[in-house]
Amino acid sequence: MANDREKEGAARAGVKLVRAGDIVGLGTGSTAAYAVRFLGERVRAGLNIRGIPTSIHTQELAAGLGIPLTTLDECPQIDITIDGADEVDPELRLIKGGGGALLREKIVASATRKFVIIADSSKQVSMLGKFPVPVEVIKFAEALVAKKIAA
């Protein structure tokens, strides 16, 4: 319960940074889903934005809430992305991407002017590493990457 309230509060704070006309990267995960829902409320109230989702799940959620969607082909520069994290340390370093949307999240982040991370207190750690570090590897580089990780 407390974490849900924290997630909601973090999401509401992040969504306040979105302005009319923004292209918005829509993150993936439980906290980011709150942000998408709150953006849906703002869109229904008249906010004019377009979203670029980082996963199929987020795409379906956003579309169901009436958030107009676009693509990186149409809008290669994203004004703001709101996403969650798996871990955050005291120096605000983080691990994210453990939920399976890592590649799309990284691509959207790389095209974003302002990247906003929202998280509840359960994501705070004294040192990164409680959550496994996500690594995405293409078949072409599998052996090479496996060697480097082992080293």
C-alpha positions as CSV (number, residue, x, y, z in Angstrom):
1,M,0.0,0.0,0.0
2,A,2.7,2.5,1.0
3,N,4.7,1.8,-2.1
4,D,1.6,2.2,-4.3
5,R,1.1,5.7,-2.8
6,E,4.8,6.5,-3.3
7,K,4.6,5.3,-6.9
8,E,1.5,7.4,-7.5
9,G,3.2,10.5,-5.9
10,A,6.3,10.0,-8.0
11,A,4.3,9.6,-11.2
12,R,2.2,12.7,-10.5
13,A,5.3,14.7,-9.9
14,G,6.9,13.5,-13.1
15,V,3.8,14.1,-15.2
16,K,3.7,17.7,-14.0
17,L,6.9,18.3,-16.1
18,V,5.1,17.5,-19.4
19,R,4.0,20.5,-21.4
20,A,1.6,21.1,-24.2
21,G,3.0,20.0,-27.5
22,D,5.6,17.7,-26.0
23,I,6.6,14.4,-27.5
24,V,6.7,12.1,-24.5
25,G,8.6,8.9,-24.0
26,L,6.3,6.5,-22.1
27,G,8.2,4.2,-19.8
28,T,7.5,0.6,-18.9
29,G,6.9,-0.9,-15.5
30,S,4.6,-0.5,-12.5
31,T,5.6,3.1,-11.6
32,A,5.7,4.2,-15.2
33,A,2.2,2.8,-15.7
34,Y,0.9,5.3,-13.1
35,A,2.5,8.1,-15.1
36,V,0.8,6.9,-18.3
37,R,-2.5,6.8,-16.5
38,F,-2.1,10.3,-15.2
39,L,-1.0,11.5,-18.6
40,G,-4.2,10.0,-19.9
41,E,-6.2,12.1,-17.4
42,R,-4.4,15.2,-18.6
43,V,-5.0,14.4,-22.3
44,R,-8.7,13.9,-21.6
45,A,-8.6,17.3,-19.9
46,G,-7.2,18.9,-23.1
47,L,-3.4,18.4,-23.0
48,N,-2.0,18.1,-26.5
49,I,0.9,15.6,-26.5
50,R,2.0,12.6,-28.5
51,G,3.6,9.6,-26.8
52,I,6.2,7.1,-27.8
53,P,5.9,3.9,-25.8
54,T,8.8,1.8,-24.7
55,S,6.9,-1.5,-24.8
56,I,3.9,-3.2,-26.3
57,H,2.2,-3.2,-22.9
58,T,2.7,0.6,-22.5
59,Q,1.5,1.1,-26.1
60,E,-1.7,-0.8,-25.3
61,L,-2.2,1.1,-22.0
62,A,-1.6,4.5,-23.6
63,A,-3.9,3.8,-26.6
64,G,-6.6,2.6,-24.3
65,L,-6.4,5.9,-22.3
66,G,-6.6,8.0,-25.5
67,I,-3.0,9.2,-25.6
68,P,-2.1,9.9,-29.2
69,L,0.9,7.8,-30.2
70,T,3.7,8.4,-32.6
71,T,7.0,6.8,-33.6
72,L,10.6,7.7,-33.7
73,D,10.4,7.7,-37.5
74,E,7.8,10.6,-37.3
75,C,9.4,12.3,-34.2
76,P,13.1,11.5,-33.8
77,Q,13.5,14.0,-30.9
78,I,11.6,13.3,-27.7
79,D,11.1,16.2,-25.4
80,I,10.7,14.3,-22.1
81,T,10.6,10.6,-21.1
82,I,9.2,9.4,-17.8
83,D,10.3,5.9,-16.7
84,G,11.0,3.9,-13.6
85,A,14.1,2.2,-12.2
86,D,14.9,-1.1,-10.7
87,E,17.4,0.3,-8.3
88,V,18.7,3.7,-7.3
89,D,21.7,4.4,-5.1
90,P,22.4,7.4,-2.9
91,E,24.4,9.1,-5.7
92,L,21.3,8.7,-8.0
93,R,23.0,6.1,-10.2
94,L,20.5,3.5,-11.3
95,I,19.8,0.1,-12.9
96,K,16.8,-0.1,-15.2
97,G,15.6,-2.4,-17.9
98,G,15.1,-5.6,-16.0
99,G,11.4,-5.9,-17.0
100,G,12.1,-6.9,-20.6
101,A,11.8,-3.6,-22.4
102,L,15.5,-2.8,-22.2
103,L,16.3,-2.2,-25.9
104,R,13.3,0.1,-26.5
105,E,13.9,1.9,-23.3
106,K,17.5,2.6,-24.2
107,I,16.6,3.8,-27.7
108,V,13.9,6.1,-26.4
109,A,16.3,7.4,-23.7
110,S,18.9,8.2,-26.3
111,A,16.5,10.3,-28.3
112,T,15.2,12.2,-25.2
113,R,16.1,15.8,-24.1
114,K,14.8,15.4,-20.5
115,F,14.9,11.9,-18.9
116,V,12.8,11.7,-15.7
117,I,13.2,8.7,-13.5
118,I,10.3,8.1,-11.0
119,A,10.7,5.5,-8.2
120,D,9.3,4.6,-4.8
121,S,11.4,3.9,-1.7
122,S,11.6,0.2,-2.4
123,K,14.0,1.0,-5.3
124,Q,16.5,2.7,-3.0
125,V,19.7,0.6,-2.2
126,S,22.9,1.6,-0.5
127,M,24.9,0.0,-3.4
128,L,23.8,-1.1,-6.8
129,G,23.7,-4.8,-7.4
130,K,20.8,-6.2,-5.5
131,F,18.9,-6.3,-8.8
132,P,20.7,-8.2,-11.7
133,V,22.3,-5.9,-14.2
134,P,20.3,-6.4,-17.5
135,V,22.4,-7.1,-20.5
136,E,20.9,-7.4,-24.0
137,V,23.0,-9.3,-26.6
138,I,22.4,-9.9,-30.2
139,K,23.3,-13.3,-31.7
140,F,26.1,-11.8,-33.7
141,A,28.0,-10.7,-30.6
142,E,27.0,-13.5,-28.2
143,A,30.4,-15.2,-27.8
144,L,32.3,-11.9,-27.6
145,V,30.0,-10.4,-24.9
146,A,30.0,-13.7,-22.9
147,K,33.8,-13.6,-22.8
148,K,33.9,-10.0,-21.7
149,I,31.3,-10.5,-19.0
150,A,33.2,-13.6,-17.7
151,A,36.4,-11.6,-17.6
